[in-house]
């Protein structure tokens, strides 16, 4: 009797195991399907534009079956570099180029220059310095409270470096941008710094009627190649910059960086596939409906001192003409300039803009026919 009972128990256990195995198979298949082709892209924070850039990339790459971009909101460029090296699952990150230089100089991420590669330089981001009504010049910020975002953020590193180059000592605070903006309105801080691609959503609703305004930031050549002079205009911030005027500032480049994936073949292959679709469909990102900063991106631009991700370098070598192809508006301007110079050298009368436009359209139709 006892033996019969034991056999029954064994049979039931075997049946339960078989049922579990049968039910596990579809679950495993579903998990494999959902994870197929996924790459995780860490952005620099929700207040900047990198989240929107990641969204544009996801919309381009995702095909619903074999490719998917999963954006992850990070805590800033410096943390993103640490996450690229150590955090499980992070394949790529958007980081500032000056933070790369800073991390290398400070050795804050050991072996970074050997383990990290980049896919492409992206857009420039502008350094915004928003001040209260009592501050009219950047030098007046000396020994006053200036918020530079959270510790380790790209803004905190850029702001610290720029104030050092300008020899303006400030008292740094590290609140989030939304909290800092509220404190600035209440007069608890003198200014807030923010590195973000214009137009930054944080500033779009500001009207300037409460005395808040953007300060000019002089460009200092000693700051190095990571920075370039630029301007903020009324077209960028109609509520903060008067029509016909501009606010001088500096810009810093951003980079799409890649983790060391050579020992992780599936993830390496997924990122290589991402590169192929991204680069091949890049021109669609420069059309209306996408962030205007895509207009500033040159896929072939190099990042001195760093190595490009091998599949990206190989794609560029195969498709250099496509990567360097002029934008349609640039091509039209070059065509018009050629017509003007040719007519002038031949002693002919100049063509009207409409005549040049008609001739350019004829050329475009002929070029399309030649390429078939």
Buried (B, 14 or more C-beta within 10 A) or exposed (E): EEEEEEEEEEEEEEEEEEEEEEEEEEEEEEEEEEEEBBBBBBBBBEBBBBBBBBBBBBEBBBEEEEBBBBBBEBBBBBBBBBBBBEBEEBBBBBBBBBBBBBBBEEEBBEEBBEBBBBBBBBBBBBBBBBBBEEBEEBEBBBEBBBBBBBEBBBBBBBBBBBBEBBEBEBEBBBBBBEEBBEBBBEEBBBBBBBBBBBBBEBBEEBEBEEEBBBBBBEBBEEBEEBBEEBBBBBEBBBEBBEEEEBBBBBBBBBBBBBBBBEEEEEBBEBBBBBBBBBBEEBEEBBEEEBBEBBEBBEBBEEBEEBEBBBBBBBBBEEBEEBBEEEEEEEBBEEBBEEBEEEBEEEEEEEBEEEEBBEBBEEEBEEEEEEEE
